[in-house]
Amino acid sequence: MRVMIARRRSVVALAVIGLVVVVAGSVFLILWRRSGAHEVSTNAARKRFEQSSSSSVTEPATNLAVRPAAGVYVYRGSGTEHLSLPPKSQAQGPQMPGTVLLTANGCWTFRIDYSSQHWQTWNYCPRGGGLVELGGQTFERWNFVFTTYDSTSTFTCNPPSVAIRADMHPGDEWRQECRGTSSGTTGQAVTSGPYTFVGDDVIVVGGTRVPAYHFRQQRTLTGSQTGSQTTDQWFAQKNGLPLRNERQETVHTKTIIGSSTYTEHGSFQLTSLQPQR
């Protein structure tokens, strides 16, 4: 009799343990799915813009041709980013607010919010009748429920990388190179490669045909991180405002738990020429 009772207690205990495991697993899966990225609202981007000092910057008239108006622009797009270790994916868009902030000496910063977990900036300056890139930052967050990993990469282009030349012809190609560091990794990374002017193009924005410059950027990443990136980007001929971006990227990083590969592909396009302030 005591043996039977003991067996029943064991069965009940195993059943309770099994139930707890199932419930815990279900809760974890729910939290895992909810820990992904979501789109950033235009209102959130506008509030951030209002807190900036961009509106207090004044620009010489000679720089207006290569500098868009400050404010929050509406972009739409899609994309997916994936980590191999720990394995997880998150989406981009569909709404992606883009913010233009004015800085000193006729320069400006463009920021795109791919999602609540991922944004990127480029620092531009007018030079020689064209536009150069000084560098920028990329922020990304991964929520694994039990922990959150944030990474900020900061790159500087010295000498500045030419983004738009005053005198260029389809097929013209020059080299770009930037160096930077990323939180969570040691050492310096170098991103370099050819930058090609594909040619003049037209991008339709809210029913308006906008003359554009089409460029293709091919980068190889070496140093503390390795990988490659290909980006097609279109700038408004009138003021250098980014109109469209299509990209794919692969980055390998050594971590304490092994080598992790990050892959990303996505695109975004402007939907309105008028910024919100």
MOPE-V159397 format. One record per backbone hydrogen bond with DSSP energy under -0.5 kcal/mol. NH is the residue of the N-H (numbers start at 1). CO is the residue of the C=O. If there is no record, write none. Layout:
nh=[NH,NH]
co=[CO,CO]
This chain:
nh=[5,6,7,8,9,10,11,12,13,14,15,16,17,18,19,20,21,22,23,24,25,26,27,28,29,30,31,32,33,34,35,36,40,45,46,47,48,49,50,51,52,56,57,63,64,66,67,71,72,73,73,75,75,76,77,78,79,80,81,82,83,84,85,88,90,92,93,94,96,98,99,100,101,101,103,106,107,108,109,110,111,112,113,114,114,115,116,118,119,120,121,122,123,124,124,125,127,130,131,132,133,134,135,136,138,139,140,141,142,144,144,146,149,150,151,153,154,155,156,157,158,161,163,164,171,172,174,176,178,179,180,181,183,185,189,190,191,192,192,193,195,196,197,198,198,199,201,203,205,205,206,208,210,210,211,212,213,214,215,215,216,217,218,218,219,219,220,221,222,222,224,226,227,228,229,230,231,232,233,233,234,235,236,237,240,243,244,245,246,247,248,249,250,251,252,253,255,258,260,262,262,263,264,265,266,267,268,269,270,271,272,275,276]
co=[1,2,3,4,5,6,7,8,9,10,11,12,13,14,15,16,17,18,19,20,21,22,23,24,25,26,27,28,29,30,31,33,95,41,42,43,44,45,46,47,49,53,54,60,61,63,64,100,276,71,98,73,96,269,94,267,92,265,90,263,88,261,86,83,81,79,114,77,75,73,111,71,99,109,107,103,104,124,101,122,99,120,97,112,118,118,38,115,139,112,137,110,135,108,122,132,130,127,164,125,161,123,123,155,153,119,151,117,149,142,147,144,142,148,140,138,181,136,179,134,156,133,131,131,197,169,195,193,191,156,189,154,152,182,180,222,178,190,220,176,174,216,172,196,214,214,212,210,203,208,204,205,203,208,209,201,235,199,213,233,196,231,194,216,217,229,192,227,190,220,188,252,221,250,219,248,217,246,215,231,244,213,241,211,236,234,234,268,232,266,230,264,228,262,226,260,258,255,253,251,260,82,249,80,247,78,245,76,243,74,74,273,72]
